[in-house]
Each structure stands twice: as structure tokens, then as C-alpha cells.
Amino acid sequence: MLTAFFSICISPATKATIEHNHAPISTLAIETAELAVSQYGNETVKSLASLVRYKTVAVDGMTPDTNPEFIGLKRELKALSETLGLDYADHGYVVLIGLGESKDKLGVITHGDVQPADVTLWQTDPFELNKISMPGLLIGRGTEDDKGPIVTAMYAMKTINDRGLKLNRRIELMVYMAEESDWDPLKAFLDTFTPAEINITIDAEYPVVTAEKGWSQIKFIIPNVADALVGSASLVEFTGGVFASQIPQQARAEIVNIDAKVVTLLKHRAEKHPGVQYQFIQQGNSLTVLADGKSTHSSTPEDGVNAVTHLAMLLAGYHWPATTAALTQRFVAQMIGLGLYAEQFGEIGYSDPFMGQMSLAPTVIKAVEQGTEVTINLRRPLGKTAQTLDEQTFKALSNWQQANDIELIDVDTYWGEPKLMDKAPHLNTLLSVFGHFAGVENPQPVAIGGSTNSKLFPNALSFGPAMPGVEYTGHSEHEFITHEQFMLNLKMYTAAFVELAVQAK
């Protein structure tokens, strides 16, 4: 989320144009929220550490019932549920953790899988909670997306149970184990499972998310072509990125038969790329260029520095022979450049007044047997149909292929549906909770670029865990949540559960 992103998220998120007015939250909700932090604040951090240590990254050919890391996480969740007095049920890809017996339910939607982490880009093991390197931060994969929210939701339920509050709705935390990679098992589960009529997704940002862009993708292969020309400077490698939903932090290019004058020019150009660190490694007449930018969630490209696009622009303007690597670099430079919103990609760029602009970012460039595979991640707002976007995409690709005398192979597009969720009955309650604890007068709903599981549930609104206007670190190689925010989330989730499950009639 935000993010997921979220998830995940646009930062800052786009605000609604309709003003929402909110009633004060109850004294019971405030007192219970404060109790949650004073009673269990330290315990939540310990429990977060116990969840972060499981490397719950999707592995091809394995399921949550065969992957030892997921098995370990579910074992940990079961033990924690028993300790906190919550019920627990394992349905394979879905774990349900609940409190109360009422037929009416408040659904709380989250996930236990995480994105990969490049250990070379972290100060410490990303799967060990780090509280020391930067005091006040809880650093580790999943701290924000989404193991932190799981822990806070469970301790919020624990606090409500401790106080003996009577529930008018059962609180049911759903932890899905493949949100980052495959939604099909969740869709299959929902074919036979009746979800709550009121749902909160804790995989995005505050105040309350009522609109999400559609996660979208363009993917193709630039085929293998002639080898570099003997005696002329030729680009023989151009790669970067790790996974589709992350702005790539690193990219790499290799040039052979390069002369000292071109090396000097490239180094001079590199000085004009703020936010990117370049390394130039020369061996004989071969030069390797490494670009190091800043990773972030691909729904918020403005929060990162895309190493792939910057490296492509560093190398632009030279007449490299048409190798596969050179054509890949040329495509990125000509069709995307340093833009974030499809400014150069034909006519597909557009915006929605509430959801904001369509974003577009090359996120994975990798060598495959047939050539170089290019993955472009987009976040699509309302305003254009999938058919229109397909037509405009293929027209743009066709024009580029014709201009460069090349035929792309295995071209594939996917257009996720954007969703507006502004009619949910608990919207004003959640806004009131946020306004009270965040000290924000009259907060308003927001739209995000992320795509969460809330799209699959009735009356689903995303509520945290990230603050508006604050960079979302889930999916980045520096994921963390501040201790202060972690405690604030515990307060807000506890209060929201009281208002929607205890006070509800």
C-alpha cells in the first residue's frame, strides 16, 4: 500500500472537493485508545519484531502452506492470538483473527506477505527489527507494509477485550498472504466466504482513502539484435530494478570500445543529475556505469529517484549502435525520460480532478533469453477506458518501433480498475477519529495511487497506517515506521474499533 500503497499512495494525497463535517468521538473510545498505548505500547514493538523476522516474500511454486517462512508467520500469529485472547482460523492463503461472536461484523483487511528486500541496500538485516541505527525509527521490511498494522490491530482488540466492552459487531482481522503478488486466491476465498458489510483496510494512509487508482502494467521484450560493432563504442548492457511496484534504486550500463573523451563527457553529465550517485568503473576500453537513486513505492514516483530513467538520460544523445541494450536505453529516454506522468508516452497521460494524474514508471529492466524485458508500472485514475488506453499504448509503441526499425515481442498490457468508495457509512466516523488524535480540524477524504484489497470488499475504506503528506516507505529499501506513528496508529485503530464495533447499534 499506501501501500500498497499504497498498496499503497500519492504523497501528498489528493483531497476531496466535498467537505465532510464530523461529530466528536466518544469518551469511551478516547479512554480505551489511551489505555492501549499505556498498557501495551512496549508489547506491540516486541510483537512486531517477532513478525518482521519471517521473510514472507512470494516464491514461485510455493504457497503459504508449503513455504516455511509463511508457515512460521502463521504459527507466530496463532500463538499471539492465543496470548491476546483472540480467536484464530487458518484458511491457507487467508488467516482470520477475531474478537466477538456477533453475526454483524467489522472487517479489518491487511496482509502478511512483503516485497523483496535487497540486503546490500540496508544497514542491517531487513528481516530483523532495527531500533538502534536511527533512534525513534522501527526499521525493517513490513514495519509499515503491513506487519505493523497487523500488530496494532491485534492489540487494539486485546484492549477492548480487557475492558470487557460489549461488542455489537464482531471485529474480524483478515490477514491475506499474497496481496503483493497474486489476488486470485483471495478472490476464490471470497466466493464462499461472506465478508463484513463494513470494512477497514489498514494498508494505505490517513485521513481516510475513498478512491484508489488502478494498478496497471505495460510489459514487452526488446529482442536480441546485432552485437556491438567492432571498434566503435557500443552499449552492451542496460538493466535495473527489482520488482514491478518499486521505483528502482539501482541501474547498470556497460559500454565497450569507449574512448577517454566519452568517459569524460559522461562524468561531466553525471554532475548535473541531482539525487543520483554514479560510479564509473573502467577496465581497459570497457566502462561500467552504476546509478544509485532512491527507491520508493511505484505509486509515488515523485518520492523516489528512478535510477533507470536517470541512467537512460545520462546516456542519451550518443549515437550508440543499435544493440539490444542501446535500443532499451533509447526507448526509456525517448518514451519516458525523467517524466513521472506519461508526458512522452503518446497520448495515454491524463488526470482526474480527485484521483490526480496517471503515473508511469519503468520499474524492471532485465535480460532474458529473447532480449531485454521491460516492465512499466502505471497507476490509472478514472477518466479513460481500458480500451482507450490500450489503443493509445499500442499506437505509441507502434510509432516508436517504426522509427527505430524494431519489432517488440510479447507485448502485454493490464489495466486495473480505479475505484471510488465515497458512500461507505463509516466514513465520517473514521474522519472524526483521525481528526481527534492527529489534531486536524475537519479532515477530508483522500485519493491514493496505490491499489489495496479494499477493492474486493463492500463498504471498504482505507485508514492508515501512513500520515498524509509524509513519504510512504513500504516497498522501498529503507522501510520504517516511527515509534511515535506506531503508537498513534494503535490509538486510532483502537478508537475506530470502539466507535464501529462497541458503540454501533
C-alpha positions as CSV (number, residue, x, y, z in Angstrom):
1,M,0.0,0.0,0.0
2,L,-0.3,3.5,0.6
3,T,0.9,0.7,0.2
4,A,0.2,-0.9,-1.0
5,F,0.4,1.8,-1.3
6,F,-0.4,2.4,-1.3
7,S,-0.8,-0.7,-1.7
8,I,-0.3,1.6,-1.3
9,C,-0.2,6.1,-2.3
10,I,0.0,9.6,-3.7
11,S,2.1,11.9,-1.5
12,P,0.6,14.3,-0.7
13,A,-2.7,12.5,-1.4
14,T,-5.3,14.3,-3.5
15,K,-8.1,15.7,-1.3
16,A,-11.8,15.5,-1.9
17,T,-13.6,18.6,-3.0
18,I,-16.7,17.9,-0.9
19,E,-16.4,19.0,2.7
20,H,-17.3,16.4,5.4
21,N,-18.3,17.5,8.9
22,H,-17.7,15.2,11.8
23,A,-19.2,14.7,15.3
24,P,-16.8,14.3,18.3
25,I,-15.8,10.7,19.1
26,S,-16.9,9.2,22.4
27,T,-15.1,9.4,25.7
28,L,-15.1,5.6,25.8
29,A,-13.1,5.4,22.5
30,I,-10.6,8.0,23.7
31,E,-10.0,6.3,27.1
32,T,-9.7,2.9,25.5
33,A,-7.2,4.2,22.9
34,E,-5.0,5.8,25.6
35,L,-5.2,2.6,27.6
36,A,-4.0,0.6,24.6
37,V,-0.7,2.6,24.4
38,S,-0.1,2.8,28.2
39,Q,-0.8,-0.9,28.7
40,Y,0.6,-2.5,25.6
41,G,2.9,0.0,23.8
42,N,6.1,-1.9,24.6
43,E,4.5,-5.3,23.9
44,T,3.4,-4.2,20.4
45,V,7.1,-3.4,19.5
46,K,8.2,-6.8,20.7
47,S,5.4,-8.5,18.7
48,L,6.3,-6.5,15.6
49,A,9.9,-7.8,15.9
50,S,8.6,-11.4,16.0
51,L,6.7,-10.9,12.8
52,V,9.3,-9.0,10.8
53,R,11.8,-11.8,11.1
54,Y,9.8,-14.0,8.8
55,K,10.8,-13.5,5.1
56,T,7.3,-13.7,3.7
57,V,8.2,-13.0,0.1
58,A,6.4,-14.9,-2.6
59,V,8.3,-17.8,-4.1
60,D,7.3,-19.4,-7.4
61,G,5.8,-22.8,-6.9
62,M,5.2,-22.4,-3.2
63,T,2.1,-21.5,-1.2
64,P,1.6,-20.2,2.3
65,D,1.1,-23.8,3.3
66,T,4.4,-25.0,1.8
67,N,6.7,-22.0,2.3
68,P,8.5,-22.3,5.7
69,E,8.5,-18.5,6.2
70,F,4.8,-18.2,5.8
71,I,4.3,-21.3,8.0
72,G,6.4,-19.7,10.6
73,L,4.5,-16.4,10.4
74,K,1.1,-18.1,10.7
75,R,2.5,-20.1,13.7
76,E,3.5,-16.8,15.3
77,L,0.1,-15.2,14.6
78,K,-1.7,-18.2,16.1
79,A,0.4,-18.0,19.3
80,L,0.0,-14.3,19.6
81,S,-3.8,-14.6,19.1
82,E,-4.0,-17.2,21.9
83,T,-1.9,-14.9,24.2
84,L,-4.1,-11.9,23.5
85,G,-7.4,-13.9,23.9
86,L,-8.4,-13.7,20.2
87,D,-9.8,-16.5,18.0
88,Y,-7.7,-17.8,15.1
89,A,-8.6,-19.7,11.9
90,D,-6.2,-20.7,9.2
91,H,-7.7,-21.0,5.7
92,G,-4.4,-21.3,3.8
93,Y,-4.0,-18.0,1.9
94,V,-6.2,-16.3,4.5
95,V,-5.9,-16.1,8.2
96,L,-8.8,-14.8,10.3
97,I,-8.2,-13.3,13.8
98,G,-11.3,-12.2,15.6
99,L,-13.0,-11.0,18.7
100,G,-16.7,-11.4,19.5
101,E,-19.5,-13.7,18.3
102,S,-22.0,-11.3,16.7
103,K,-23.2,-12.1,13.2
104,D,-22.7,-8.5,12.3
105,K,-19.0,-7.8,11.7
106,L,-16.5,-5.1,11.3
107,G,-13.9,-6.3,8.8
108,V,-10.2,-5.2,9.1
109,I,-8.3,-6.1,6.0
110,T,-4.5,-6.4,5.9
111,H,-1.7,-8.7,4.6
112,G,1.2,-10.7,5.9
113,D,3.3,-11.0,2.8
114,V,6.0,-8.4,1.9
115,Q,8.0,-7.3,-1.0
116,P,11.6,-8.5,-1.6
117,A,14.5,-6.6,0.1
118,D,18.0,-6.1,-1.3
119,V,20.1,-6.7,1.8
120,T,23.0,-4.8,0.3
121,L,21.0,-1.6,0.5
122,W,20.1,-1.9,4.2
123,Q,22.3,-1.0,7.1
124,T,21.2,-4.2,8.9
125,D,19.2,-7.3,8.1
126,P,15.8,-6.1,6.7
127,F,14.2,-9.1,8.4
128,E,15.4,-8.2,11.9
129,L,13.7,-5.2,13.5
130,N,16.2,-2.4,13.9
131,K,15.5,0.1,16.7
132,I,19.1,1.2,17.1
133,S,20.6,2.7,13.9
134,M,18.2,5.7,14.0
135,P,16.6,6.2,17.4
136,G,12.8,6.7,17.1
137,L,12.5,4.6,14.0
138,L,11.4,1.0,13.7
139,I,13.3,-0.2,10.6
140,G,12.6,-3.4,8.7
141,R,10.7,-5.0,5.9
142,G,7.0,-5.0,6.7
143,T,7.1,-2.4,9.6
144,E,4.8,-0.1,7.6
145,D,3.5,-2.5,5.0
146,D,1.9,-4.5,6.6
147,K,3.1,-6.3,9.7
148,G,3.0,-3.1,11.8
149,P,-0.7,-2.7,11.1
150,I,-1.4,-6.3,11.9
151,V,0.2,-5.9,15.4
152,T,-1.6,-2.7,16.2
153,A,-5.0,-4.1,15.2
154,M,-4.5,-7.2,17.3
155,Y,-3.5,-5.2,20.4
156,A,-6.5,-2.8,19.8
157,M,-8.8,-5.9,20.0
158,K,-6.9,-7.1,23.1
159,T,-7.5,-3.7,24.9
160,I,-11.2,-3.8,24.1
161,N,-11.5,-7.3,25.4
162,D,-9.6,-6.4,28.6
163,R,-12.1,-3.7,29.3
164,G,-15.0,-6.1,29.0
165,L,-16.7,-3.9,26.4
166,K,-19.7,-5.4,24.8
167,L,-19.4,-5.8,21.0
168,N,-22.3,-5.1,18.8
169,R,-20.1,-6.2,15.9
170,R,-17.5,-8.9,15.8
171,I,-14.1,-7.5,14.9
172,E,-12.5,-9.7,12.3
173,L,-9.0,-9.1,11.1
174,M,-8.3,-10.7,7.8
175,V,-4.6,-11.3,7.0
176,Y,-4.1,-12.3,3.4
177,M,-0.8,-13.9,2.4
178,A,-0.4,-12.9,-1.2
179,E,-1.5,-9.3,-1.6
180,E,1.8,-8.2,-3.1
181,S,1.8,-10.9,-5.8
182,D,-1.5,-12.6,-6.5
183,W,-5.1,-11.7,-5.7
184,D,-6.7,-14.7,-7.3
185,P,-6.6,-16.9,-4.1
186,L,-8.3,-14.1,-2.2
187,K,-11.0,-13.8,-4.9
188,A,-11.5,-17.6,-4.7
189,F,-11.8,-17.4,-0.9
190,L,-14.5,-14.7,-1.2
191,D,-16.6,-16.9,-3.5
192,T,-17.5,-19.0,-0.5
193,F,-16.9,-16.6,2.4
194,T,-19.2,-13.8,3.4
195,P,-17.2,-10.7,4.3
196,A,-18.3,-8.0,6.7
197,E,-20.7,-5.3,5.5
198,I,-18.4,-2.6,6.9
199,N,-14.6,-2.9,6.3
200,I,-11.4,-1.0,7.0
201,T,-8.2,-1.6,5.1
202,I,-5.2,-0.7,7.1
203,D,-2.8,-0.7,4.2
204,A,-2.7,2.9,2.9
205,E,-2.9,6.3,4.5
206,Y,-4.9,8.7,6.6
207,P,-7.2,10.6,7.0
208,V,-9.5,8.1,5.0
209,V,-8.9,6.9,1.5
210,T,-12.1,6.9,-0.6
211,A,-10.5,6.4,-4.1
212,E,-7.7,4.3,-5.4
213,K,-6.1,4.3,-8.8
214,G,-5.9,1.0,-10.8
215,W,-2.6,-0.8,-10.7
216,S,-1.6,-1.2,-14.4
217,Q,1.2,-2.5,-16.4
218,I,2.8,-2.5,-19.8
219,K,5.3,-5.3,-20.5
220,F,7.3,-6.3,-23.6
221,I,10.7,-7.6,-24.8
222,I,13.1,-5.7,-26.9
223,P,14.6,-8.6,-28.9
224,N,18.2,-9.6,-29.3
225,V,19.8,-7.8,-32.2
226,A,23.3,-7.4,-33.7
227,D,26.3,-7.5,-31.5
228,A,28.3,-4.3,-30.8
229,L,30.2,-3.1,-33.8
230,V,33.9,-3.8,-33.6
231,G,36.0,-0.7,-33.0
232,S,33.0,1.6,-32.1
233,A,31.7,2.5,-28.6
234,S,28.8,0.3,-28.0
235,L,26.2,-0.1,-25.2
236,V,26.1,-3.9,-24.4
237,E,24.2,-3.8,-21.1
238,F,21.3,-1.7,-19.7
239,T,19.4,-3.1,-16.7
240,G,17.9,-2.0,-13.4
241,G,15.1,-2.5,-10.9
242,V,13.9,-5.4,-8.8
243,F,10.1,-5.7,-8.8
244,A,7.2,-4.1,-10.5
245,S,5.9,-2.0,-7.6
246,Q,9.1,-0.3,-6.7
247,I,10.8,2.7,-8.2
248,P,14.3,1.2,-9.0
249,Q,17.1,2.4,-6.8
250,Q,19.9,0.9,-8.9
251,A,20.6,0.6,-12.7
252,R,23.6,-0.6,-14.6
253,A,25.1,0.0,-18.1
254,E,28.2,-1.4,-19.7
255,I,29.9,0.2,-22.7
256,V,32.7,-1.4,-24.7
257,N,35.2,0.2,-27.0
258,I,34.8,3.5,-25.3
259,D,37.4,6.3,-25.5
260,A,38.6,8.7,-22.8
261,K,36.8,11.7,-24.3
262,V,33.3,10.0,-24.0
263,V,34.1,8.9,-20.4
264,T,35.0,12.5,-19.5
265,L,31.7,13.7,-21.1
266,L,29.6,11.2,-19.2
267,K,31.2,12.1,-15.9
268,H,30.6,15.8,-16.6
269,R,26.9,15.0,-17.4
270,A,26.6,12.9,-14.2
271,E,27.3,16.1,-12.1
272,K,24.1,17.5,-13.4
273,H,21.8,14.7,-12.1
274,P,20.9,15.7,-8.6
275,G,19.8,12.8,-6.3
276,V,21.7,10.2,-8.2
277,Q,25.2,8.8,-7.4
278,Y,27.2,7.4,-10.3
279,Q,30.1,5.1,-10.2
280,F,32.3,4.8,-13.3
281,I,34.4,1.6,-13.3
282,Q,36.8,1.4,-16.2
283,Q,38.8,-1.7,-17.3
284,G,40.7,-1.2,-20.4
285,N,38.3,0.1,-23.1
286,S,35.3,-1.2,-21.2
287,L,33.2,1.1,-18.9
288,T,30.6,0.1,-16.4
289,V,28.3,2.8,-15.1
290,L,26.3,2.2,-11.9
291,A,23.5,4.5,-11.0
292,D,22.2,4.7,-7.4
293,G,18.9,6.7,-6.9
294,K,16.2,6.3,-4.3
295,S,13.7,3.5,-4.2
296,T,10.0,4.1,-3.2
297,H,6.6,2.7,-3.8
298,S,5.9,2.9,-7.5
299,S,2.5,4.6,-6.8
300,T,4.5,7.6,-5.6
301,P,7.3,8.1,-8.2
302,E,7.7,11.7,-7.1
303,D,9.0,10.4,-3.7
304,G,11.9,8.5,-5.3
305,V,14.7,8.9,-7.8
306,N,14.4,6.4,-10.6
307,A,17.9,5.1,-11.4
308,V,16.8,3.6,-14.7
309,T,15.4,6.8,-16.2
310,H,18.3,8.9,-15.0
311,L,20.9,6.4,-16.4
312,A,19.0,6.4,-19.7
313,M,19.1,10.2,-19.9
314,L,22.8,10.2,-18.9
315,L,23.5,8.0,-21.9
316,A,21.1,9.9,-24.3
317,G,22.4,11.9,-27.2
318,Y,25.1,9.5,-28.2
319,H,24.7,7.5,-31.4
320,W,25.2,4.1,-29.9
321,P,24.9,1.2,-32.4
322,A,21.5,-0.5,-32.3
323,T,22.3,-3.2,-29.8
324,T,19.6,-4.6,-27.6
325,A,20.9,-2.6,-24.7
326,A,21.1,0.6,-26.7
327,L,17.5,0.2,-28.0
328,T,16.4,-0.3,-24.4
329,Q,18.1,2.8,-23.2
330,R,16.8,4.7,-26.3
331,F,13.2,3.6,-25.5
332,V,13.4,4.7,-21.9
333,A,15.0,8.1,-22.9
334,Q,12.6,8.8,-25.8
335,M,9.3,7.4,-24.4
336,I,9.6,8.2,-20.7
337,G,12.6,10.4,-19.9
338,L,12.6,11.9,-16.4
339,G,8.8,12.5,-16.5
340,L,6.5,10.8,-14.0
341,Y,3.1,11.1,-15.7
342,A,3.5,9.6,-19.2
343,E,4.3,13.0,-20.7
344,Q,6.3,11.4,-23.6
345,F,4.3,8.2,-24.0
346,G,2.0,9.1,-26.8
347,E,-1.4,10.2,-25.6
348,I,-2.0,8.0,-22.6
349,G,-1.3,10.6,-20.0
350,Y,-4.4,12.2,-18.3
351,S,-5.7,13.2,-14.9
352,D,-8.9,13.1,-12.8
353,P,-9.8,16.1,-10.6
354,F,-9.9,14.0,-7.4
355,M,-7.6,11.0,-8.1
356,G,-4.9,13.1,-9.8
357,Q,-2.6,12.2,-12.7
358,M,-1.8,8.8,-14.2
359,S,1.7,7.9,-13.2
360,L,4.1,5.8,-15.3
361,A,7.5,4.4,-14.4
362,P,9.8,1.8,-15.8
363,T,10.4,-0.4,-12.8
364,V,12.2,-3.5,-14.0
365,I,14.6,-3.8,-17.0
366,K,16.2,-7.2,-17.1
367,A,18.0,-9.5,-19.6
368,V,16.0,-12.6,-20.7
369,E,16.8,-15.3,-23.2
370,Q,15.0,-13.4,-26.0
371,G,16.4,-10.0,-25.3
372,T,15.6,-7.4,-22.7
373,E,12.3,-7.4,-20.8
374,V,10.9,-4.0,-19.9
375,T,8.2,-3.7,-17.2
376,I,6.4,-0.4,-16.9
377,N,4.2,0.2,-13.9
378,L,1.3,2.7,-14.1
379,R,-1.4,3.9,-11.7
380,R,-4.6,4.7,-13.6
381,P,-7.3,7.2,-12.4
382,L,-10.8,7.4,-13.6
383,G,-11.3,9.2,-16.9
384,K,-10.3,6.7,-19.7
385,T,-11.4,3.2,-20.5
386,A,-9.1,0.3,-20.7
387,Q,-9.9,0.1,-24.4
388,T,-8.8,3.6,-25.0
389,L,-5.6,3.2,-23.0
390,D,-4.8,0.0,-25.0
391,E,-5.4,1.8,-28.3
392,Q,-3.2,4.7,-27.3
393,T,-0.5,2.5,-25.8
394,F,-0.2,0.3,-29.0
395,K,-0.2,3.4,-31.2
396,A,2.7,4.9,-29.2
397,L,4.6,1.6,-29.3
398,S,4.0,1.2,-33.0
399,N,5.3,4.7,-33.7
400,W,8.4,4.0,-31.7
401,Q,9.0,0.6,-33.4
402,Q,8.6,2.1,-36.8
403,A,11.0,5.0,-36.0
404,N,13.6,2.6,-34.7
405,D,13.1,-0.3,-37.2
406,I,12.5,-2.9,-34.5
407,E,9.6,-5.1,-33.6
408,L,8.9,-5.6,-29.9
409,I,7.8,-9.1,-28.8
410,D,5.4,-10.5,-26.2
411,V,3.7,-7.1,-25.7
412,D,1.2,-7.3,-22.9
413,T,-0.9,-4.7,-21.1
414,Y,-3.0,-4.9,-18.0
415,W,-5.4,-2.1,-16.8
416,G,-6.5,-2.4,-13.2
417,E,-9.8,-0.7,-12.4
418,P,-9.8,2.5,-10.4
419,K,-12.4,2.6,-7.7
420,L,-14.3,5.3,-5.9
421,M,-15.6,4.3,-2.4
422,D,-17.1,7.5,-1.1
423,K,-20.5,6.2,0.1
424,A,-19.4,4.0,3.0
425,P,-21.5,4.6,6.1
426,H,-18.4,4.7,8.5
427,L,-16.6,7.5,6.5
428,N,-17.4,10.3,8.9
429,T,-16.6,8.2,12.0
430,L,-13.1,7.4,10.7
431,L,-12.5,11.0,9.8
432,S,-13.6,12.0,13.3
433,V,-11.2,9.5,14.9
434,F,-8.3,10.8,12.8
435,G,-9.2,14.4,13.4
436,H,-9.2,13.9,17.2
437,F,-5.9,12.0,17.6
438,A,-4.0,13.8,14.8
439,G,-5.2,17.2,15.9
440,V,-6.5,18.1,12.5
441,E,-9.7,20.2,12.3
442,N,-12.2,18.9,9.8
443,P,-10.1,16.4,7.9
444,Q,-11.3,15.3,4.4
445,P,-11.1,12.1,2.4
446,V,-8.2,11.5,0.0
447,A,-7.4,9.5,-3.1
448,I,-4.2,7.4,-3.5
449,G,-2.2,5.9,-6.3
450,G,-2.0,2.5,-4.6
451,S,-4.3,-0.4,-5.1
452,T,-5.3,-2.3,-2.0
453,N,-7.5,-5.3,-1.3
454,S,-10.3,-2.9,-0.3
455,K,-11.5,-3.0,-3.9
456,L,-12.8,-6.6,-3.3
457,F,-14.9,-5.8,-0.2
458,P,-18.2,-4.0,0.4
459,N,-18.0,-0.6,2.1
460,A,-14.3,-0.7,2.4
461,L,-12.3,2.4,3.3
462,S,-8.5,2.6,3.9
463,F,-7.4,4.0,7.2
464,G,-3.7,4.4,7.7
465,P,-1.0,3.5,8.6
466,A,0.8,6.4,6.9
467,M,0.2,10.1,7.6
468,P,-0.8,12.4,4.8
469,G,2.0,14.3,3.3
470,V,4.6,12.0,4.8
471,E,6.6,9.8,2.5
472,Y,5.4,6.2,2.5
473,T,8.4,3.8,2.9
474,G,6.7,0.5,2.2
475,H,8.3,-1.1,-0.9
476,S,11.4,1.0,-0.5
477,E,14.9,-0.2,0.5
478,H,14.6,2.0,3.7
479,E,11.2,0.9,5.0
480,F,10.4,2.0,8.5
481,I,7.7,3.4,10.8
482,T,8.4,5.9,13.5
483,H,7.7,4.7,17.1
484,E,5.5,7.8,17.5
485,Q,3.4,6.9,14.5
486,F,3.2,3.2,15.6
487,M,1.7,4.3,18.9
488,L,-0.6,6.8,17.2
489,N,-1.8,4.0,14.9
490,L,-2.5,1.9,17.9
491,K,-4.6,4.7,19.4
492,M,-6.5,5.4,16.2
493,Y,-7.3,1.7,15.4
494,T,-8.4,1.1,19.0
495,A,-10.7,4.2,18.9
496,A,-12.1,3.3,15.5
497,F,-12.9,-0.3,16.6
498,V,-14.7,1.1,19.7
499,E,-16.8,3.5,17.7
500,L,-17.7,1.0,15.0
501,A,-18.0,-2.3,16.9
502,V,-18.8,-1.3,20.5
503,Q,-20.8,1.9,20.1
504,A,-22.5,0.7,16.9
505,K,-26.3,0.0,17.2
